């Protein structure tokens, strides 16, 4: 009968041989893996690549913020108060009811704004026209009217700037026609006008509606405007020097 001790030693030997064989196979597999090329790194997303961040930022902007307007249209109306009135020379007899007069001054501005210089502010050049409607000084409803050329600068330096200071200078040819029961005064003169204002951008109040409006109509910016106009001009009959306050609406396309 074979003893257990004689069977035990061959079994131990077989286990050791199997273990050594498995270890050798594992070592050779690891050596083969070390010779393989490294796996490719995952592609960089647009937010991880610094070169793409500016592109992503532009894609997230509304369409109207990525376009520079080249034309501006502004309609304003002067607030009715007494300083609209011109100064008259002594030869003109002012009617007795001057204290009850009312003045209105509708004004229209059309400007071309070159797009290539708008990174340092917006420069515009164009046409301006203003009519002063005064009742109480004259029997004529259209007492003063002028038109000419205008140069304007907007201190606008970044997209969607809410408050935009602006200044303008215009040269106008002004006609006048004042008639009363006793005399009539008509004529024309060259006058200049300095304008200082502050505009409020309406785009920020409803960006989605602004974007839809741009797609449908081409309007890029809409402003509420407040401006002080300072005329300067005189001839032998009248003197234009009283400041005027204007409020209105401006669109840019």
Residue pairs with C-beta under 8 A, 6 or more apart in sequence:
46 52
46 53
46 55
46 56
47 53
47 56
58 66
61 159
62 207
62 210
62 211
63 211
63 214
63 215
64 203
64 210
64 211
64 214
64 220
64 221
65 159
65 160
67 214
67 220
68 113
68 115
68 118
68 220
69 113
69 115
69 220
69 221
69 252
69 253
70 112
70 113
70 114
70 115
70 253
71 110
71 111
71 112
71 113
71 252
71 253
72 109
72 110
72 111
72 113
72 124
72 126
72 250
72 251
72 252
73 109
73 110
73 111
73 250
73 251
73 252
73 253
74 107
74 108
74 109
74 110
74 111
74 225
74 248
74 249
74 250
74 251
75 106
75 107
75 108
75 109
75 248
75 249
75 250
76 106
76 107
76 109
76 225
76 227
76 246
76 247
76 248
76 249
77 104
77 105
77 106
77 107
77 246
77 247
77 248
78 84
78 103
78 104
78 105
78 106
78 107
78 132
78 229
78 244
78 245
78 246
79 244
79 245
79 246
79 247
80 102
80 103
80 104
81 103
81 245
82 101
82 103
83 242
83 243
83 244
84 103
84 105
84 132
84 134
84 242
84 244
85 98
85 101
85 103
85 134
85 137
85 242
86 144
86 176
86 238
86 239
86 240
86 242
87 238
87 239
87 240
87 241
87 242
88 94
88 178
88 185
88 237
88 238
88 239
89 236
89 237
89 238
89 239
91 185
91 237
92 178
92 183
92 185
92 237
92 238
93 180
93 182
93 183
94 137
94 180
95 136
95 137
95 138
95 180
95 181
97 136
98 136
98 137
99 136
100 136
101 134
101 135
101 136
101 137
102 134
102 135
102 136
103 132
103 133
103 134
103 135
104 132
104 133
105 130
105 131
105 132
105 133
105 244
105 246
106 130
106 131
106 133
107 128
107 129
107 130
107 131
107 229
107 246
107 248
108 127
108 128
108 129
108 130
109 126
109 127
109 128
109 129
109 150
109 152
109 250
110 126
110 127
111 124
111 125
111 126
111 127
111 150
111 152
112 124
112 125
112 126
113 122
113 123
113 124
113 252
114 123
117 123
118 156
119 157
120 157
121 153
121 154
121 155
121 156
121 157
122 153
122 154
122 156
123 151
123 152
123 153
123 154
124 150
124 151
124 152
124 153
124 154
125 149
125 150
125 151
125 152
126 149
126 150
126 152
127 147
127 148
127 149
127 150
128 147
128 148
128 149
128 150
128 170
128 172
128 193
129 145
129 146
129 147
129 148
130 145
130 146
130 147
130 172
130 229
131 142
131 144
131 145
131 146
132 143
132 144
132 145
133 141
133 142
133 143
134 143
134 144
135 141
137 143
137 178
138 177
138 178
138 179
138 180
139 179
139 180
139 181
140 177
140 178
140 179
142 177
143 176
143 177
143 178
144 174
144 175
144 176
145 174
145 175
145 176
146 172
146 173
146 174
146 175
146 191
147 172
147 173
148 170
148 171
148 172
148 173
149 170
149 171
150 168
150 169
150 170
151 168
151 169
151 170
152 166
152 167
152 168
152 169
152 195
153 166
153 167
153 168
154 164
154 165
154 166
154 199
155 164
155 165
155 166
156 164
160 201
160 203
160 204
161 201
162 200
162 201
162 204
163 198
163 199
163 200
163 201
164 198
164 199
164 201
164 223
165 197
165 198
165 199
166 195
166 196
166 197
166 198
166 199
166 227
167 194
167 195
167 196
167 197
168 194
168 195
168 197
169 192
169 193
169 194
169 195
170 192
170 193
170 195
171 190
171 191
171 192
172 190
172 191
172 192
172 193
173 188
173 189
173 190
173 191
174 188
174 189
174 190
174 191
174 233
174 240
175 186
175 187
175 188
176 185
176 186
176 187
176 188
176 189
176 237
176 238
177 184
177 185
177 186
178 184
178 185
178 186
179 185
179 186
185 237
185 238
187 235
187 237
187 238
189 233
189 234
189 235
189 238
189 240
190 233
191 231
191 232
191 233
191 240
192 231
192 232
192 233
193 229
193 230
193 231
193 232
194 229
194 230
194 232
195 227
195 228
195 229
195 230
196 227
196 228
196 230
197 225
197 226
197 227
197 228
197 246
198 226
199 223
199 224
199 225
199 226
199 250
200 223
200 224
200 225
200 226
201 221
201 222
201 223
202 210
202 222
202 223
202 224
203 210
203 221
203 222
210 219
210 222
213 219
214 220
217 253
218 253
219 251
219 252
219 253
220 252
220 253
221 250
221 251
221 252
222 249
222 250
222 251
222 252
223 249
223 250
223 251
223 252
224 247
224 248
224 249
225 246
225 247
225 248
225 249
225 250
226 245
226 246
226 247
227 245
227 246
227 247
227 248
228 243
228 244
228 245
228 246
229 243
229 244
229 245
229 246
230 243
231 240
231 241
231 242
231 244
232 240
232 241
233 239
233 240
234 240
234 241
